[in-house]
Amino acid sequence: MVSSPETIHCLKSSMRLSTVVPATVTGREHKVHELTNMDLAMKLHYIKGIYFFKSDAVEGLTVNDLKKPMFQLLQLYFAVSGRIRRSGTGRPFIVCNDGGVRTVEACCDETVDEWLAMAVEDDSVFDGLAYNQALGDPDLGFSPLVFVQFTWFKCGGLSVGLSWANVLGDAFSASEFLNLWGKIMAGHMPLKSQHMPDPAKSEFPLLVLPKLTPNAFKKVDSVGDSWLTPSSCKMKTHTFHVPTDKVDHFLSNQTAKVSTFEVLSAIIWKSLSKIKESPEQSRMVTIVYTNKSPRGMKFLSNGMVWSTVEADFLVAEAEVSELVELILNKRADENGMIKEMTGNNGSGELSSDFIAYGANLTFVNLEAAEIYGLELKGQKPVYANYSINGVGDEGVVLVLPAGPKYGKDRDDVNGDRTVTVVLPENLLTQLKVDLKKNWNIA
């Protein structure tokens, strides 16, 4: 399921696909990477990352130079190059068979600057830069879990596009994968013991009947071997840029110490509640944030915390500070229920599938994600962004850091932010108008 011709109109028609496998045979064809209930609850979603580099950052590099460190990377993280299989009960797992990740080579007739200028008006131009194929299309047992696309621009610049099956791990895992690829390319090879435990030591999760159903997820009919979210409307993506001075202004209006994420989430929650025909439906939202405890070096992990917040008043009429207070202090953690809900009995057999992002309006805090941690020849990307495919009809909002100058040295309060929104097309159009008019966010 490749992106539509309209999306990739500026890419040359010939795309070269190849496969990268671990540098040496791992000998783990009989080993498996077991998927937790949280992993399987994310199976219909795909994380998309895009990185742009100017010509001086990639001058002299060839596709072989870019692919070579991936062989070593997959030697460490062999589960990433595995394939989905099912147990006798029907429960999916990853067999570590060295099937490899798929790389894509493409060329573009525009410059990096021209492409980024087009993206200001229409984020869909990014779609052609990260290969779009769902697991199970056409065969689940042979579908790669990861695609990495290299697109060369007329100016000599390069974009690196990542398509990452969310069943492998969250956006932090995805960005760490590419960051480590860049480090290996620069000659910094980590020790295996620092990262991923042997899959033979992982524990098969025990499934029990849940006593409560989490509000963060929506149950859907089983999709079988085609892992694609059923959608009833056309979803579109748009990225807002919120500069430092505006961030500081928003934070200065709050009485308590809060993060940019909470303020921007409250503003967008309020705006969408005004727009929707049934504001009553906007009283509950999902909040997703990284666990404050160290993630350590557990590379493949869906380790984010899922919670819901429900207002007992009309959100459209509330003050932003009231909504910030709810998001900050009234979150109901639902990870425990999510871990138990995927199966219907102790055998591990699956009874249904779920939509996570977009089951409710979903706000995802990626402020701490090192999306500008990928470096080529010592240079950071001039632009990087993440989005999610397979979003449910209520939509998702990602809050991310913006710009290399705010890299490691920025703190969690100040600095530009990128806000990537995936919504039904009609709602997104109205949201853009409202945020521009009332908050001067574009």
C-alpha positions as CSV (number, residue, x, y, z in Angstrom):
1,M,0.0,0.0,0.0
2,V,2.3,2.7,-1.3
3,S,1.5,6.4,-0.9
4,S,-0.8,7.8,-3.6
5,P,0.6,9.3,-6.8
6,E,-0.7,12.7,-5.7
7,T,1.4,12.5,-2.5
8,I,4.6,11.5,-4.3
9,H,4.2,13.7,-7.3
10,C,7.7,15.2,-6.9
11,L,9.4,11.9,-6.5
12,K,10.9,10.2,-9.5
13,S,8.8,7.1,-10.4
14,S,11.6,4.6,-9.8
15,M,11.9,3.6,-6.2
16,R,14.5,0.9,-5.3
17,L,13.6,-1.5,-2.5
18,S,16.2,-3.7,-0.8
19,T,16.6,-5.6,2.4
20,V,19.1,-5.1,5.2
21,V,19.7,-8.1,7.5
22,P,22.0,-8.5,10.6
23,A,25.7,-8.4,9.7
24,T,26.1,-12.1,10.6
25,V,23.6,-14.9,10.9
26,T,22.3,-14.6,14.5
27,G,21.4,-18.3,14.8
28,R,18.2,-17.3,16.6
29,E,15.7,-18.6,14.1
30,H,14.2,-20.7,16.9
31,K,14.1,-17.7,19.3
32,V,11.2,-15.4,19.7
33,H,10.5,-11.9,20.9
34,E,7.3,-12.2,22.8
35,L,4.8,-9.4,22.5
36,T,3.1,-8.0,25.7
37,N,-0.5,-7.2,25.8
38,M,0.4,-3.5,25.5
39,D,2.4,-4.2,22.4
40,L,-0.5,-6.1,20.8
41,A,-2.9,-3.3,21.8
42,M,-0.8,-1.0,19.6
43,K,-0.7,-3.4,16.6
44,L,-2.9,-1.3,14.3
45,H,-0.7,1.8,14.6
46,Y,2.5,2.9,12.7
47,I,5.0,5.5,13.8
48,K,6.3,7.8,11.0
49,G,9.5,9.8,11.4
50,I,11.0,12.2,8.9
51,Y,14.5,13.9,9.0
52,F,15.9,16.4,6.5
53,F,19.6,17.1,6.1
54,K,21.2,19.7,3.9
55,S,23.8,18.8,1.3
56,D,26.9,19.5,3.5
57,A,25.7,16.9,6.1
58,V,25.6,14.1,3.5
59,E,28.2,15.3,1.0
60,G,30.2,12.3,-0.2
61,L,27.9,9.7,1.4
62,T,26.5,6.9,-0.8
63,V,23.5,4.6,-0.2
64,N,25.9,1.9,0.7
65,D,27.5,4.2,3.4
66,L,24.0,4.7,4.8
67,K,23.1,1.0,4.8
68,K,26.3,-0.4,6.1
69,P,25.8,0.6,9.8
70,M,22.3,-0.9,9.7
71,F,23.8,-4.4,9.3
72,Q,25.6,-3.9,12.6
73,L,22.6,-2.3,14.2
74,L,20.4,-5.3,13.4
75,Q,23.1,-7.5,14.8
76,L,22.4,-5.9,18.2
77,Y,18.6,-5.6,17.7
78,F,17.8,-8.8,15.8
79,A,14.1,-8.7,16.8
80,V,13.6,-5.6,14.6
81,S,14.5,-7.7,11.5
82,G,12.1,-10.5,12.6
83,R,8.6,-11.4,11.3
84,I,5.2,-11.9,12.8
85,R,4.1,-15.4,13.5
86,R,1.2,-16.9,15.5
87,S,1.3,-19.4,18.3
88,G,-1.0,-22.4,18.4
89,T,-3.6,-20.3,20.3
90,G,-3.4,-17.5,17.7
91,R,-1.4,-15.1,19.7
92,P,1.1,-13.1,17.6
93,F,4.8,-13.1,18.4
94,I,8.0,-12.1,16.5
95,V,10.3,-14.9,15.3
96,C,13.9,-13.7,15.1
97,N,14.6,-15.2,11.7
98,D,16.8,-12.4,10.3
99,G,14.2,-11.4,7.7
100,G,15.6,-7.9,7.7
101,V,14.3,-4.4,7.4
102,R,13.3,-2.9,4.1
103,T,15.3,0.1,2.7
104,V,13.9,2.4,0.0
105,E,15.9,4.6,-2.3
106,A,14.3,7.5,-4.1
107,C,15.1,10.8,-5.8
108,C,13.3,14.1,-5.9
109,D,13.3,16.9,-8.4
110,E,12.9,19.6,-5.7
111,T,15.4,21.0,-3.1
112,V,15.0,20.5,0.6
113,D,14.0,24.1,1.1
114,E,11.3,23.8,-1.6
115,W,9.9,20.6,-0.1
116,L,9.8,22.1,3.4
117,A,8.0,25.2,2.0
118,M,5.4,23.0,0.4
119,A,4.9,21.2,3.7
120,V,3.9,24.5,5.4
121,E,0.7,24.4,3.5
122,D,0.2,20.6,3.2
123,D,1.8,18.1,5.4
124,S,0.8,15.3,3.1
125,V,3.9,15.9,1.0
126,F,5.8,14.1,3.9
127,D,3.8,10.9,3.2
128,G,5.9,10.1,0.1
129,L,9.1,10.3,2.1
130,A,8.3,7.5,4.6
131,Y,7.2,4.3,2.9
132,N,3.7,3.4,3.7
133,Q,2.9,-0.3,4.0
134,A,0.8,-2.1,6.7
135,L,1.7,-5.4,8.2
136,G,-0.2,-8.1,6.4
137,D,0.0,-6.3,3.1
138,P,0.0,-8.6,1.3
139,D,1.2,-11.4,3.7
140,L,1.6,-11.0,7.5
141,G,4.3,-13.6,7.8
142,F,6.5,-11.9,5.3
143,S,5.9,-8.2,6.1
144,P,8.9,-6.2,7.4
145,L,8.3,-4.4,10.7
146,V,10.5,-1.4,9.7
147,F,11.1,0.6,6.5
148,V,13.8,3.2,6.2
149,Q,13.6,5.4,3.1
150,F,16.5,7.6,1.7
151,T,15.3,10.3,-0.6
152,W,17.9,12.4,-2.4
153,F,17.0,16.0,-3.4
154,K,18.1,18.1,-6.3
155,C,20.2,20.3,-4.0
156,G,22.2,17.3,-2.8
157,G,20.3,17.1,0.5
158,L,18.7,14.0,1.9
159,S,15.6,13.0,3.9
160,V,15.5,9.9,6.0
161,G,12.0,8.5,6.5
162,L,11.2,5.9,9.1
163,S,8.1,3.7,9.1
164,W,8.0,1.7,12.4
165,A,5.4,-0.8,13.4
166,N,4.1,0.4,16.8
167,V,3.9,-3.3,17.9
168,L,7.7,-3.1,18.2
169,G,7.8,-0.2,20.6
170,D,6.7,3.4,21.1
171,A,8.0,6.6,19.5
172,F,11.0,6.7,21.9
173,S,12.0,3.3,20.7
174,A,11.7,4.4,17.1
175,S,13.8,7.5,17.5
176,E,16.4,5.6,19.6
177,F,16.7,3.1,16.7
178,L,17.7,5.8,14.2
179,N,19.9,7.7,16.7
180,L,21.9,4.6,17.3
181,W,22.2,4.0,13.6
182,G,23.8,7.5,13.3
183,K,26.2,6.7,16.2
184,I,27.3,3.5,14.6
185,M,27.9,5.3,11.3
186,A,30.1,7.7,13.2
187,G,32.1,4.8,14.6
188,H,30.5,4.5,18.1
189,M,29.5,0.8,18.4
190,P,27.6,0.1,21.7
191,L,27.9,-3.1,23.7
192,K,25.0,-5.6,23.2
193,S,24.6,-6.0,27.0
194,Q,23.7,-2.3,27.3
195,H,20.6,-2.6,25.2
196,M,18.3,-5.5,24.6
197,P,17.9,-8.6,26.7
198,D,18.0,-12.1,25.1
199,P,14.5,-12.8,24.0
200,A,14.7,-16.3,25.5
201,K,14.7,-14.7,28.9
202,S,11.5,-12.7,28.3
203,E,8.4,-13.7,30.1
204,F,5.2,-14.7,28.3
205,P,2.5,-12.4,29.7
206,L,-0.4,-13.9,31.6
207,L,-3.8,-13.0,30.3
208,V,-6.7,-12.6,32.6
209,L,-10.3,-11.4,32.2
210,P,-10.3,-7.7,32.9
211,K,-12.6,-6.4,35.6
212,L,-12.8,-3.0,34.0
213,T,-12.5,-1.8,30.4
214,P,-10.1,1.1,29.9
215,N,-11.5,4.3,28.4
216,A,-8.3,5.0,26.5
217,F,-8.8,2.3,23.9
218,K,-11.7,1.4,21.6
219,K,-12.4,-2.2,20.8
220,V,-12.9,-3.0,17.0
221,D,-13.7,-6.2,15.2
222,S,-10.7,-8.5,14.6
223,V,-8.7,-7.4,11.6
224,G,-7.3,-10.9,11.1
225,D,-3.9,-10.8,9.3
226,S,-4.3,-7.4,7.8
227,W,-3.2,-5.0,10.5
228,L,-4.8,-1.8,9.4
229,T,-7.1,0.5,11.3
230,P,-10.7,0.7,9.9
231,S,-11.6,4.3,9.3
232,S,-14.9,6.0,8.6
233,C,-13.5,9.4,7.6
234,K,-10.6,11.0,5.8
235,M,-7.8,11.9,8.2
236,K,-5.3,14.7,7.5
237,T,-2.1,15.8,9.2
238,H,-0.9,19.3,9.9
239,T,2.1,20.6,11.9
240,F,1.9,23.8,13.9
241,H,5.1,25.7,15.0
242,V,5.0,27.4,18.4
243,P,8.0,29.7,19.0
244,T,9.7,30.2,22.3
245,D,8.2,33.6,23.0
246,K,4.7,32.3,22.6
247,V,5.5,29.3,24.7
248,D,6.8,31.6,27.4
249,H,3.7,33.8,27.2
250,F,1.4,30.7,27.6
251,L,3.3,29.5,30.6
252,S,3.4,32.9,32.2
253,N,-0.4,32.9,32.4
254,Q,-0.4,29.7,34.6
255,T,-0.4,29.9,38.3
256,A,1.3,26.5,38.8
257,K,4.5,25.2,37.3
258,V,3.4,23.2,34.3
259,S,5.0,22.0,31.0
260,T,4.4,23.3,27.5
261,F,2.6,20.0,26.7
262,E,-0.1,20.6,29.3
263,V,-0.8,24.1,28.1
264,L,-0.9,23.3,24.4
265,S,-3.1,20.3,25.1
266,A,-5.5,22.4,27.0
267,I,-5.7,25.0,24.3
268,I,-6.3,22.5,21.5
269,W,-8.8,20.5,23.7
270,K,-10.8,23.8,24.3
271,S,-10.6,24.7,20.6
272,L,-11.9,21.4,19.3
273,S,-14.7,21.4,21.9
274,K,-15.9,24.7,20.5
275,I,-15.8,23.3,16.9
276,K,-17.5,20.0,17.5
277,E,-21.3,19.8,17.0
278,S,-21.6,17.7,20.2
279,P,-19.3,19.3,22.8
280,E,-20.5,16.8,25.4
281,Q,-18.4,14.2,23.5
282,S,-15.3,16.2,24.1
283,R,-15.3,15.9,27.9
284,M,-12.9,12.9,28.0
285,V,-9.5,12.9,26.4
286,T,-6.5,10.5,26.5
287,I,-3.1,11.7,27.8
288,V,0.0,9.7,26.9
289,Y,3.3,10.6,28.4
290,T,6.7,8.9,29.1
291,N,7.2,7.2,32.4
292,K,9.3,9.4,34.8
293,S,11.3,6.4,35.9
294,P,14.4,5.7,33.8
295,R,13.6,3.7,30.6
296,G,17.1,2.3,31.0
297,M,18.3,0.5,27.9
298,K,15.2,-1.5,27.2
299,F,15.2,-0.7,23.6
300,L,12.0,-2.3,22.3
301,S,9.2,-1.1,24.6
302,N,5.8,0.3,24.5
303,G,6.6,2.0,27.8
304,M,4.5,5.1,27.7
305,V,1.8,5.8,30.3
306,W,-1.8,5.9,29.1
307,S,-4.3,7.8,31.1
308,T,-7.7,9.5,30.6
309,V,-9.0,12.8,31.9
310,E,-12.7,13.7,32.1
311,A,-14.2,17.1,32.7
312,D,-17.4,17.5,34.6
313,F,-18.1,20.9,32.9
314,L,-18.3,22.1,29.3
315,V,-14.8,22.2,28.0
316,A,-15.6,24.9,25.4
317,E,-16.5,27.3,28.1
318,A,-13.7,26.5,30.5
319,E,-10.6,28.5,31.2
320,V,-7.4,27.0,29.8
321,S,-6.0,27.0,33.4
322,E,-8.9,24.7,34.5
323,L,-8.1,22.2,31.8
324,V,-4.4,22.4,32.6
325,E,-5.3,21.5,36.2
326,L,-7.2,18.5,35.0
327,I,-4.5,17.2,32.8
328,L,-1.8,17.8,35.4
329,N,-3.6,16.4,38.5
330,K,-6.6,14.4,37.5
331,R,-5.3,11.8,35.1
332,A,-6.5,8.2,35.6
333,D,-3.7,5.8,34.8
334,E,-5.1,2.9,32.7
335,N,-1.9,0.9,31.9
336,G,-2.9,-1.8,34.4
337,M,-6.2,-2.4,32.7
338,I,-4.7,-2.2,29.2
339,K,-2.2,-4.9,30.1
340,E,-5.0,-7.2,31.0
341,M,-7.6,-6.5,28.4
342,T,-6.1,-8.0,25.2
343,G,-7.1,-11.5,25.8
344,N,-10.4,-13.2,26.8
345,N,-8.9,-16.2,28.7
346,G,-5.7,-17.5,30.1
347,S,-4.7,-19.3,26.9
348,G,-3.4,-16.2,25.2
349,E,-5.9,-16.4,22.3
350,L,-7.0,-12.9,21.1
351,S,-10.7,-12.0,21.2
352,S,-10.6,-8.6,19.5
353,D,-8.4,-5.7,18.3
354,F,-8.1,-2.1,19.6
355,I,-7.6,1.4,18.4
356,A,-5.4,3.4,20.8
357,Y,-4.5,6.7,19.2
358,G,-7.7,8.4,18.4
359,A,-10.1,6.3,20.4
360,N,-10.6,9.5,22.3
361,L,-8.9,12.8,21.3
362,T,-5.4,11.7,22.3
363,F,-2.5,14.0,23.4
364,V,1.0,12.5,23.3
365,N,3.9,14.1,25.2
366,L,7.1,13.6,23.1
367,E,8.8,16.7,24.5
368,A,11.6,14.5,25.8
369,A,12.1,12.5,22.6
370,E,15.5,12.9,21.1
371,I,14.2,13.4,17.6
372,Y,17.1,15.7,16.9
373,G,19.6,13.1,18.2
374,L,20.2,11.7,14.8
375,E,23.5,13.1,13.3
376,L,25.1,12.5,10.0
377,K,28.8,13.6,9.7
378,G,28.3,15.4,13.0
379,Q,25.3,17.5,11.9
380,K,21.8,17.4,13.1
381,P,18.8,17.5,10.8
382,V,17.5,20.9,9.8
383,Y,14.0,19.6,10.4
384,A,12.6,16.5,12.0
385,N,9.1,15.4,12.9
386,Y,7.0,12.4,13.9
387,S,3.4,11.4,13.2
388,I,1.2,8.3,13.5
389,N,-0.7,6.3,11.0
390,G,-3.8,4.3,11.8
391,V,-5.3,7.0,14.0
392,G,-9.0,6.7,15.1
393,D,-11.6,9.3,14.2
394,E,-11.2,11.4,17.4
395,G,-7.6,12.3,16.3
396,V,-4.2,12.6,17.9
397,V,-2.0,15.5,18.9
398,L,1.8,15.1,19.3
399,V,3.9,17.7,21.1
400,L,7.5,17.5,20.1
401,P,10.7,19.6,20.4
402,A,11.5,21.8,17.4
403,G,14.8,22.7,15.8
404,P,18.4,21.6,16.3
405,K,19.4,24.7,18.3
406,Y,17.0,23.4,21.0
407,G,18.7,20.0,21.1
408,K,20.1,18.4,24.3
409,D,20.7,21.8,26.0
410,R,17.1,23.0,26.1
411,D,15.1,22.4,29.3
412,D,11.6,20.9,29.5
413,V,9.9,24.3,29.9
414,N,11.4,26.7,27.4
415,G,12.1,26.3,23.7
416,D,10.1,26.0,20.5
417,R,7.6,23.2,20.0
418,T,6.3,21.3,17.1
419,V,2.6,20.3,17.4
420,T,1.6,17.6,14.9
421,V,-2.1,17.0,14.6
422,V,-3.9,14.2,12.9
423,L,-7.7,14.8,12.6
424,P,-10.7,14.3,10.3
425,E,-10.2,16.7,7.4
426,N,-13.2,19.0,8.2
427,L,-12.2,19.3,11.9
428,L,-8.5,20.1,11.1
429,T,-9.6,22.9,8.7
430,Q,-11.6,24.5,11.4
431,L,-9.0,24.0,14.1
432,K,-6.4,25.8,12.0
433,V,-8.7,28.8,11.7
434,D,-9.5,28.8,15.4
435,L,-5.9,28.5,16.6
436,K,-4.8,31.3,14.2
437,K,-7.6,33.6,15.2
438,N,-7.7,33.1,19.0
439,W,-4.1,32.0,19.8
440,N,-2.0,33.2,16.9
441,I,-0.8,29.6,16.3
442,A,-0.2,28.7,12.7
